[in-house]
Amino acid sequence: MVDEMKNKFQEKLKFESKNLLFNLIFLALTVLVVVTLYKNNLLTFILLVIVALIGLLKWKSDITLVTFVCAGVIGPLLESLSISSGAWSYSFPNLINFPVWLPILWGSAGAFIYQTAKE
């Protein structure tokens, strides 16, 4: 009985470790794309969409998708208020004073936080 529980625990730990590793790779790729390519809005947008789709396909969750969409809409809208008030600005804006890739970044951040907390 104890060995069976120990084996189940180890299997669960291995499964969750793989999920957390995926989440960290997702985070690293998302940040790497933005940090290295932010000057090219279109390329950054395309690569962030690809990374986001991979994450959403892996996670396969309606709640994660809703979280992605809500964060992708609400985050940039709130940022646009701060930008218009002069709190900060982006070096290469092209959509309402922020880069076109920002909603994807916000959506990915929301999905990442939800999935990591869930796991």
FENJO-V374971 format. One record per residue. N is the residue number from 0. PSI is psi in whole degrees, -180 to 180 (none if undefined). D_CENTER is the distance of its C-alpha to the mean C-alpha in Angstrom with 1 decimal. Layout:
n = <N & N>
psi = <PSI & PSI>
d_center = <D_CENTER & D_CENTER>
This chain:
n = <0 & 1 & 2 & 3 & 4 & 5 & 6 & 7 & 8 & 9 & 10 & 11 & 12 & 13 & 14 & 15 & 16 & 17 & 18 & 19 & 20 & 21 & 22 & 23 & 24 & 25 & 26 & 27 & 28 & 29 & 30 & 31 & 32 & 33 & 34 & 35 & 36 & 37 & 38 & 39 & 40 & 41 & 42 & 43 & 44 & 45 & 46 & 47 & 48 & 49 & 50 & 51 & 52 & 53 & 54 & 55 & 56 & 57 & 58 & 59 & 60 & 61 & 62 & 63 & 64 & 65 & 66 & 67 & 68 & 69 & 70 & 71 & 72 & 73 & 74 & 75 & 76 & 77 & 78 & 79 & 80 & 81 & 82 & 83 & 84 & 85 & 86 & 87 & 88 & 89 & 90 & 91 & 92 & 93 & 94 & 95 & 96 & 97 & 98 & 99 & 100 & 101 & 102 & 103 & 104 & 105 & 106 & 107 & 108 & 109 & 110 & 111 & 112 & 113 & 114 & 115 & 116 & 117 & 118>
psi = <-46 & -42 & -39 & -43 & -40 & -42 & -42 & -41 & -45 & -40 & -44 & -42 & -42 & -44 & -48 & -35 & -41 & -41 & -45 & -37 & -44 & -46 & -41 & -38 & -42 & -48 & -48 & -44 & -42 & -48 & -42 & -43 & -47 & -47 & -35 & -24 & 10 & -23 & -21 & 92 & -43 & -47 & -43 & -44 & -50 & -47 & -37 & -37 & -43 & -48 & -43 & -44 & -40 & -46 & -47 & -35 & -38 & -43 & -29 & 58 & 130 & -39 & -40 & -41 & -45 & -41 & -44 & -50 & -46 & -47 & -37 & -22 & -51 & -42 & -56 & -34 & -44 & -38 & -38 & -32 & -44 & -40 & -45 & -24 & -7 & 8 & -37 & 174 & 163 & 146 & -35 & 63 & 150 & 7 & 106 & 49 & 13 & 163 & 148 & -24 & -10 & -42 & -36 & -40 & -46 & -44 & -44 & -40 & -45 & -45 & -43 & -48 & -45 & -51 & -40 & -41 & -39 & -38 & none>
d_center = <40.5 & 39.0 & 38.2 & 36.5 & 34.3 & 33.5 & 32.6 & 30.3 & 28.6 & 28.2 & 26.8 & 24.3 & 23.3 & 23.0 & 20.8 & 18.4 & 18.5 & 17.4 & 14.4 & 13.5 & 14.2 & 11.9 & 9.0 & 10.3 & 10.7 & 7.2 & 6.5 & 9.8 & 9.6 & 6.8 & 9.0 & 12.1 & 11.8 & 11.6 & 14.3 & 16.6 & 16.5 & 16.0 & 19.7 & 19.3 & 17.3 & 17.9 & 17.0 & 13.7 & 12.9 & 14.1 & 12.4 & 8.9 & 10.1 & 11.4 & 8.5 & 6.5 & 10.0 & 10.6 & 7.9 & 9.3 & 12.7 & 12.6 & 11.7 & 14.2 & 14.0 & 15.2 & 13.9 & 10.2 & 10.9 & 12.7 & 10.1 & 7.7 & 10.9 & 12.2 & 9.5 & 9.5 & 13.3 & 14.2 & 12.2 & 13.8 & 17.0 & 17.4 & 16.7 & 19.4 & 21.8 & 21.4 & 21.8 & 24.8 & 26.3 & 26.2 & 24.0 & 22.0 & 21.5 & 19.5 & 21.6 & 20.8 & 20.2 & 21.0 & 19.9 & 21.3 & 21.3 & 17.7 & 16.1 & 15.3 & 11.8 & 10.9 & 10.1 & 7.6 & 5.9 & 6.6 & 5.6 & 2.0 & 3.4 & 5.8 & 5.2 & 4.7 & 7.6 & 9.4 & 9.6 & 10.5 & 13.0 & 14.3 & 15.1>
